[in-house]
Amino acid sequence: MAIKKKKAVKAPLAKAKKAQVKKAPVSKSTKKIAAKPVAKAKPANAKKAVVKAKAVVAKKTSKPAATKKAARPVAKKAVAKKAAKPLAKKVATPVKKASRPIVTKVVKAISQVKETPKEPVKSAEVTSTEKVVKVGVKTKKQLVAVAPQPVIEVSNHPKHKVKTLLISQPKPETDKNPYYDLANKYNLIETFRQFIKIEGLPVKDFRAQRIDILEHKAVILTSRMAVDHYFRMCNEMRVTVPESMKYFCINEATAYYLQKYIQYRKRKIFFGHQTIQDLVDVIRKNREEKFLLPAADVQKEQIIDFLDAINIKYTKAIMYRTVSADLSDIKNLNDYDVLVFFTPAGIRSLKYNFPNFVQGNTRIACFGAATANTLLKNGYRLDIYAPNPKNPSMSGALDSYIKESNKR
């Protein structure tokens, strides 16, 4: 009887479990999964069954996956796709909104710059251009603004044949000279005669300028004449030039000429190519020094304008002067076909020595605007002028003129 009681207890327990399972809510997916009995596939055909199951899932996307593990990643992908669409819209809309005002601001800024170019615009681009300009200012061409050459009118006097030339310069020491080449080319007779001479300024007149030579720690030498009269004045005034003196020479020839008075290796000597503007960078590096400029009573305005433009402390010291030379050995200037002048002092010497000179068919050539203007003021005619766009040198201007005149 005890055995029968035990069986009766087990039976109601099993029935209760079955009832609980039937009462629990089951989803559609679970019902379908439960309805389909899982076939026990053989191990050999397991791979084929998996492939067929995947193909069925791919075709029938509406049907759920065969297992719970496969259902989870599919659900995540679907959620990700749904979330991606609104995110893409949110990201795209602010980019479009932000891009439009940026374009309008740039256009407005450009229009404002075009309308009002004088007003400074604060931007990164403007500051960068300012830096470039500052760097460019240090270049030789932009440091000193070179004034344009004035327009000089040349006469249309008939061009007669040229056979003789009178050049108002000392005779060259060597045969390597453009005027000798010109004479050989056209079979010309050339005469070199200096119309002016240089006289040293007496010490008494120099002291009247009240210039202290030793107060200046640098000297600008524009010619050999300036070198000679600088050291002459120092000797006459019993001034010893210190070894620390700095020399700024206009060209290499002037620099080597200093060997006549000092030891070249032990001194600070700077030189350019041919003009004072070549010394821009070197002078600017030594702008703290006070410069002395030995000069004549008639000095080139270009040098003075250059020194004023770079804002340095300098003193112009007149140490020599130009005087008209004695030209009594020349009997008649009309014997020469062309007279060549290089300085205004040469024109004044012409007027002083030959007050009754009538130009006639004698052609006059001038180098430089100052010389040409002095010639015109004294009532003479200008036939040849240099420098000009075609011929920067006097020898070139003479060559082109003689070539045309001697054709006839």
C-alpha positions in Angstrom: 0.0 0.0 0.0 2.9 2.4 0.7 4.1 2.0 -2.9 0.7 3.0 -4.3 0.6 6.2 -2.1 4.0 7.3 -3.6 2.7 6.9 -7.2 -0.4 9.0 -6.4 1.8 11.9 -5.1 3.9 12.0 -8.2 1.0 12.1 -10.6 -0.6 15.3 -9.4 2.7 17.0 -9.3 3.3 16.3 -13.0 -0.2 17.4 -13.9 0.4 20.8 -12.1 3.6 21.5 -14.0 1.8 20.8 -17.3 -1.0 23.2 -16.3 1.5 26.0 -15.5 3.2 25.6 -18.8 -0.1 25.8 -20.7 -1.2 28.9 -18.7 2.1 30.9 -19.3 1.7 33.5 -22.3 3.7 32.4 -25.2 4.8 34.8 -28.0 4.2 34.0 -31.7 7.8 33.3 -32.2 8.0 30.9 -29.3 4.8 29.1 -30.4 6.2 28.6 -33.9 9.5 27.5 -32.6 7.8 25.1 -30.2 5.5 23.8 -32.9 8.3 22.9 -35.2 10.1 19.8 -33.9 13.8 20.0 -34.1 15.1 17.3 -36.3 18.1 15.4 -35.2 20.4 15.9 -38.2 23.2 13.6 -38.9 26.7 15.1 -38.3 27.5 14.6 -42.0 24.5 16.7 -43.2 24.8 19.4 -40.5 26.5 21.9 -42.8 24.0 21.5 -45.5 21.1 22.2 -43.1 22.8 25.4 -41.8 23.2 26.7 -45.3 19.6 25.9 -46.2 18.4 27.6 -43.0 20.4 30.8 -43.9 18.9 30.9 -47.3 15.4 30.6 -45.9 16.1 33.5 -43.5 17.5 35.7 -46.3 14.4 35.1 -48.4 11.8 35.4 -45.7 13.0 38.4 -43.7 9.6 38.7 -42.0 10.0 35.4 -40.3 12.1 35.3 -37.1 15.4 33.5 -36.8 15.5 29.9 -35.8 17.3 30.6 -32.5 17.3 33.4 -29.9 21.0 34.1 -30.5 20.3 34.9 -34.2 17.4 37.1 -33.3 19.3 39.5 -31.1 21.9 40.8 -33.6 19.2 41.2 -36.2 17.2 43.3 -33.8 20.3 45.4 -33.0 21.0 46.1 -36.7 17.4 47.2 -37.2 17.7 49.5 -34.2 20.9 50.9 -35.6 19.4 51.5 -39.0 16.4 53.3 -37.5 18.7 55.4 -35.3 21.0 56.2 -38.1 18.4 58.0 -40.2 17.5 60.7 -37.7 21.2 61.2 -36.8 22.1 61.7 -40.4 19.4 64.3 -40.7 20.5 66.1 -37.6 24.1 66.2 -38.7 23.3 67.3 -42.3 21.0 70.1 -41.3 23.5 72.1 -39.1 26.3 71.8 -41.7 24.1 73.4 -44.3 23.0 76.1 -41.9 26.6 76.8 -40.8 28.0 76.9 -44.3 25.6 79.6 -45.6 26.6 82.3 -43.0 30.3 81.6 -43.5 30.0 82.3 -47.2 28.0 85.4 -46.7 30.5 86.7 -44.1 33.4 86.3 -46.5 31.5 88.0 -49.3 30.6 90.9 -47.0 34.2 91.2 -45.8 35.5 91.2 -49.4 32.9 93.8 -50.4 33.8 96.0 -47.5 37.5 95.8 -48.4 36.8 96.8 -52.0 34.5 99.7 -51.0 36.8 101.1 -48.3 40.4 100.0 -49.0 41.9 102.7 -46.7 40.4 101.2 -43.6 42.5 98.6 -41.9 40.9 95.2 -41.8 41.8 92.9 -38.9 42.3 89.4 -40.2 45.0 86.7 -40.3 45.6 87.3 -44.0 46.2 91.1 -43.6 48.7 90.5 -40.8 50.6 88.0 -42.9 50.8 90.5 -45.8 52.1 93.2 -43.5 55.0 90.9 -42.5 55.9 90.3 -46.1 55.9 94.0 -46.7 58.2 94.6 -43.7 60.6 92.0 -45.0 60.4 93.5 -48.5 61.3 96.9 -47.0 64.7 95.6 -46.2 65.5 95.1 -49.8 67.6 97.6 -51.6 65.0 98.7 -54.1 62.3 99.3 -51.5 64.5 100.9 -48.8 65.1 104.0 -50.8 62.6 105.2 -53.3 64.5 106.2 -56.4 63.0 109.3 -58.0 62.2 109.0 -61.7 64.5 110.7 -64.0 63.3 114.1 -65.3 62.4 114.4 -69.0 65.2 116.3 -70.8 64.4 117.8 -74.2 67.0 117.3 -76.9 67.2 119.7 -79.9 66.5 118.6 -83.5 69.5 120.4 -84.9 70.8 118.9 -88.2 73.2 116.0 -87.6 76.4 116.9 -89.5 79.3 114.5 -89.8 81.4 114.1 -86.6 85.2 114.0 -86.9 86.5 115.6 -83.7 85.6 115.3 -80.0 86.6 117.4 -77.0 86.0 115.4 -73.8 86.1 117.4 -70.5 87.9 114.7 -68.5 91.6 113.9 -67.8 93.3 111.6 -70.2 92.9 107.9 -69.4 96.0 106.1 -68.1 95.3 102.9 -70.0 94.1 102.1 -73.6 91.2 100.2 -72.2 88.6 103.0 -72.5 85.3 103.2 -74.4 86.2 106.5 -75.9 89.3 105.0 -77.5 87.2 102.2 -78.9 84.8 104.8 -80.3 87.7 106.7 -82.0 89.0 103.5 -83.6 85.5 102.6 -84.8 84.7 105.9 -86.6 88.2 107.3 -87.2 87.7 110.2 -84.8 90.2 112.7 -83.4 89.7 112.9 -79.6 91.1 115.5 -77.2 90.9 115.1 -73.4 90.9 118.3 -71.5 89.7 118.8 -67.9 87.6 121.9 -67.5 87.7 122.0 -63.7 90.3 121.3 -61.1 90.1 120.3 -57.4 91.5 122.5 -54.7 91.8 121.4 -51.1 89.9 123.5 -48.5 92.3 125.3 -46.1 92.3 124.3 -42.5 91.0 127.7 -41.5 87.9 127.4 -43.6 87.3 123.8 -42.4 87.5 124.8 -38.7 84.8 127.4 -39.5 82.4 124.5 -40.0 83.0 123.4 -36.4 83.2 119.7 -37.2 85.0 117.3 -34.8 86.5 114.4 -36.9 87.1 112.1 -33.9 83.4 112.4 -32.9 82.5 110.3 -35.9 83.2 106.6 -35.8 82.5 105.9 -39.5 83.4 107.6 -42.8 81.6 107.4 -46.2 84.0 107.8 -49.1 82.6 108.4 -52.5 85.8 108.8 -54.5 89.6 108.7 -54.4 89.5 112.5 -54.1 87.5 112.2 -50.9 90.1 109.7 -49.5 93.0 112.0 -50.3 91.4 115.1 -48.8 90.1 113.3 -45.7 93.6 112.1 -44.7 95.1 115.4 -45.7 92.8 117.3 -43.4 93.5 114.9 -40.6 97.3 115.4 -41.0 97.0 119.2 -41.2 94.8 119.3 -38.1 97.1 116.8 -36.3 94.3 114.2 -35.8 95.3 110.6 -35.4 92.6 108.4 -37.0 91.8 105.5 -34.7 92.1 101.9 -35.8 88.4 101.3 -34.9 87.3 103.7 -37.6 84.9 102.2 -40.1 85.2 103.0 -43.8 82.2 102.7 -46.2 83.4 103.0 -49.8 81.2 103.4 -52.9 83.2 100.8 -54.9 86.0 98.3 -54.6 88.6 100.6 -56.3 88.0 103.3 -53.7 88.4 100.7 -50.9 91.7 99.4 -52.2 92.9 103.0 -52.6 92.8 103.2 -48.8 96.0 101.1 -48.7 97.9 104.3 -49.5 97.1 105.6 -45.9 96.2 102.6 -43.7 96.7 98.9 -43.4 93.9 97.3 -45.3 93.7 94.0 -43.4 93.5 95.5 -39.9 90.6 97.9 -40.5 86.8 97.6 -41.0 86.2 98.4 -44.6 83.0 98.0 -46.5 82.3 98.7 -50.2 79.6 98.4 -52.8 79.5 97.8 -56.5 79.2 101.3 -57.9 76.5 103.3 -56.2 75.8 104.5 -52.6 72.6 102.4 -52.6 74.7 99.2 -52.6 75.7 100.1 -49.0 72.1 100.1 -47.7 72.2 96.9 -45.6 75.7 97.6 -44.1 74.9 101.2 -43.1 71.6 100.1 -41.5 73.4 97.6 -39.4 75.7 100.4 -38.1 73.0 103.0 -37.8 74.1 103.7 -34.2 77.3 105.2 -35.4 77.7 108.8 -36.4 78.9 109.1 -40.1 81.2 111.7 -41.7 80.8 112.5 -45.4 83.9 114.2 -46.9 82.5 116.1 -49.9 83.1 119.0 -52.3 81.3 122.3 -52.3 79.2 120.9 -55.1 78.0 117.4 -54.0 75.6 115.0 -55.9 72.1 115.4 -54.6 71.5 111.7 -54.9 73.9 110.8 -52.0 72.4 113.4 -49.7 68.9 112.3 -50.5 69.9 108.7 -49.9 71.4 109.4 -46.4 68.3 111.4 -45.5 66.0 108.6 -46.6 67.6 105.9 -44.4 67.5 108.1 -41.3 71.1 108.0 -40.0 73.2 110.5 -38.2 75.7 112.0 -40.6 77.7 115.2 -41.1 78.6 116.7 -44.4 82.2 118.0 -44.2 83.3 120.2 -47.1 87.0 119.4 -47.5 87.7 120.3 -51.2 86.1 122.5 -53.9 85.9 122.6 -57.6 87.4 125.6 -59.5 87.4 126.4 -63.1 90.6 125.4 -64.9 92.7 127.6 -67.1 91.7 126.9 -70.7 93.8 129.5 -72.4 95.5 126.9 -74.5 92.2 126.2 -76.4 91.9 128.9 -79.0 88.6 128.1 -80.7 85.9 125.7 -79.5 84.2 125.7 -82.9 87.1 123.6 -84.2 85.5 120.6 -82.4 82.3 118.9 -83.7 81.2 117.7 -80.3 81.9 118.9 -76.7 81.2 116.4 -73.9 80.5 117.5 -70.3 79.8 115.5 -67.2 79.3 118.0 -64.3 77.6 121.4 -63.9 80.9 122.8 -62.8 82.2 122.0 -66.3 79.4 124.1 -67.9 80.3 127.0 -65.6 83.9 126.7 -66.6 82.9 126.8 -70.2 80.9 130.0 -69.6 83.8 131.5 -67.5 86.6 130.8 -69.9 84.6 131.4 -73.2 82.0 134.1 -72.5 81.7 135.0 -76.2 81.3 131.4 -77.4 78.6 130.9 -80.1 77.6 127.3 -80.5 76.6 127.2 -84.2 77.1 123.7 -85.6 79.1 122.5 -82.6 77.1 119.8 -80.8 77.1 119.6 -76.9 76.6 116.3 -75.0 75.7 116.2 -71.3 75.6 113.4 -68.8 73.0 113.8 -66.0 70.0 116.0 -65.6 71.8 118.6 -63.4 74.5 119.1 -66.1 71.8 119.4 -68.9 69.7 121.9 -66.9 72.8 124.0 -66.2 73.6 124.0 -69.9 70.1 125.1 -70.9 70.1 127.9 -68.2 73.3 129.3 -69.7 71.6 129.6 -73.1 73.3 126.7 -74.9 71.7 123.9 -77.1 71.6 120.3 -75.9 72.1 117.8 -78.8 73.1 114.6 -77.0 71.9 113.4 -73.6 72.7 110.4 -71.4 71.6 108.4 -69.6 68.5 107.6 -71.7 66.4 104.4 -72.1 68.5 103.2 -75.0 71.9 104.2 -73.8 72.7 104.4 -70.1 76.3 105.5 -70.7 77.7 108.6 -72.5 79.9 106.4 -74.8 76.8 104.5 -75.9 74.9 107.8 -76.5 77.8 109.1 -78.6 78.0 105.9 -80.5 74.3 105.9 -81.6 74.5 109.6 -82.5 77.7 109.3 -84.6 76.3 106.2 -86.3 73.4 108.2 -87.7 75.2 111.4 -88.4 78.1 109.8 -90.3 75.8 107.9 -92.6 75.1 111.0 -94.6 
